[in-house]
Amino acid sequence: MSGEALHPEFFDLVGNVRAMRRLKPDPVPEALIFKVLNAGVQAASGQNLQPWEFVLVDDPAKKQWFADRYRDAMYSRFRISPDDIVERNDKLARQLKAVLYQIEHMHETPYLLFVCGLRDWPFKVAEENRVGLAPPNYGAVYPCVQNILLACRAVGLGAALTTMHQVFEDELHEYLDIPTDYGVVVTMPIGWPMGNFGPVKRVPAEEKTHRNGW
Ligand SMILES: Cc1cc2nc3c(=O)[nH]c(=O)nc-3n(C[C@H](O)[C@H](O)[C@H](O)COP(=O)(O)O)c2cc1C
């Protein structure tokens, strides 16, 4: 093996999948969304059970309903406030500005994608401890979500992964008729990006790797 990649463009792509929080309200063809979702469903899952389901929302009233609750949840639980970043331009403040933009423009996003996962107790939880609702199958849903992020990047769409819907998940289930045996794992606003895709900043794997034990 020479160490050269057969598909070098993959390595550019995977290193450029930033959270794109500033999205244009311009329409996105539904065919493109299904191209992206079909990349998502190529992900692996235990026994190939494919325990994901998507709720795709483009109804303006429903997007507004979600945006109102998302804003309340972010301001009260994430405790973010526009006052925190006035006159600041450090890295964290720039990220917070993008988060604030996302909060205030959530309702304008062409598509809100809710990725749901079938509830499933992990093997390590003993039968007698299986009380209440099982968690959604995160292990299967996140590879699907990552494929969606990569596919969005490949077709030039912007997307970001958000999880704050957890704060009002019961209400969300009822509003979108999501069955109780599924949990909503992530909410992804998807649209054409306003800014540029850029390289992500991550600690190199060499610094995260422990040889022959930690
Ligand atoms: C499990 C998980 C939960 C996340 N939740 C949120 C979220 O609720 N809101 C948000 O804006 N971004 C969320 N993100 C995105 C991260 O904030 C983002 O990937 C990180 O800040 C690095 O930024 P970058 O991907 O643009 O480099 C989440 C990512 C993961 C993997």
The ligand as an SDF file (V2000), in Angstrom:
LIG
                    3D

 31 33  0  0  0  0  0  0  0  0999 V2000
  -23.8940   15.3200   20.0180 C   0  0  0  0  0  0  0  0  0  0  0  0
  -23.7920   16.7250   19.4560 C   0  0  0  0  0  0  0  0  0  0  0  0
  -24.6650   17.6960   19.9090 C   0  0  0  0  0  0  0  0  0  0  0  0
  -24.6150   18.9950   19.3920 C   0  0  0  0  0  0  0  0  0  0  0  0
  -25.5520   19.9090   19.7800 N   0  0  0  0  0  0  0  0  0  0  0  0
  -25.5620   21.1160   19.2150 C   0  0  0  0  0  0  0  0  0  0  0  0
  -26.5940   22.0460   19.5400 C   0  0  0  0  0  0  0  0  0  0  0  0
  -27.5050   21.7580   20.3120 O   0  0  0  0  0  0  0  0  0  0  0  0
  -26.5570   23.2700   18.9610 N   0  0  0  0  0  0  0  0  0  0  0  0
  -25.5900   23.6050   18.0640 C   0  0  0  0  0  0  0  0  0  0  0  0
  -25.6220   24.7380   17.5550 O   0  0  0  0  0  0  0  0  0  0  0  0
  -24.5910   22.7620   17.7260 N   0  0  0  0  0  0  0  0  0  0  0  0
  -24.5670   21.5140   18.2790 C   0  0  0  0  0  0  0  0  0  0  0  0
  -23.5970   20.6200   17.9110 N   0  0  0  0  0  0  0  0  0  0  0  0
  -22.5350   21.0350   16.9570 C   0  0  0  0  0  0  0  0  0  0  0  0
  -21.2650   21.4160   17.7000 C   0  0  0  0  0  0  0  0  0  0  0  0
  -21.5010   22.5510   18.5170 O   0  0  0  0  0  0  0  0  0  0  0  0
  -20.1300   21.6960   16.6910 C   0  0  0  0  0  0  0  0  0  0  0  0
  -19.8860   20.5510   15.9250 O   0  0  0  0  0  0  0  0  0  0  0  0
  -18.8520   22.1030   17.4260 C   0  0  0  0  0  0  0  0  0  0  0  0
  -19.0140   23.3200   18.1010 O   0  0  0  0  0  0  0  0  0  0  0  0
  -17.6640   22.2590   16.4800 C   0  0  0  0  0  0  0  0  0  0  0  0
  -17.9670   23.1880   15.4720 O   0  0  0  0  0  0  0  0  0  0  0  0
  -17.6710   22.8270   13.9640 P   0  0  0  0  0  0  0  0  0  0  0  0
  -18.3140   21.4920   13.6930 O   0  0  0  0  0  0  0  0  0  0  0  0
  -18.2650   23.9380   13.1550 O   0  0  0  0  0  0  0  0  0  0  0  0
  -16.1850   22.7630   13.8110 O   0  0  0  0  0  0  0  0  0  0  0  0
  -23.6240   19.3290   18.4150 C   0  0  0  0  0  0  0  0  0  0  0  0
  -22.7390   18.3320   17.9770 C   0  0  0  0  0  0  0  0  0  0  0  0
  -22.8290   17.0430   18.4800 C   0  0  0  0  0  0  0  0  0  0  0  0
  -21.8870   15.9710   17.9310 C   0  0  0  0  0  0  0  0  0  0  0  0
  1  2  1  0
  2  3  1  0
  2 30  2  0
  3  4  2  0
  4  5  1  0
  4 28  1  0
  5  6  2  0
  6  7  1  0
  6 13  1  0
  7  8  2  0
  7  9  1  0
  9 10  1  0
 10 11  2  0
 10 12  1  0
 12 13  2  0
 13 14  1  0
 14 15  1  0
 14 28  1  0
 15 16  1  0
 16 17  1  0
 16 18  1  0
 18 19  1  0
 18 20  1  0
 20 21  1  0
 20 22  1  0
 22 23  1  0
 23 24  1  0
 24 25  2  0
 24 26  1  0
 24 27  1  0
 28 29  2  0
 29 30  1  0
 30 31  1  0
M  END
$$$$
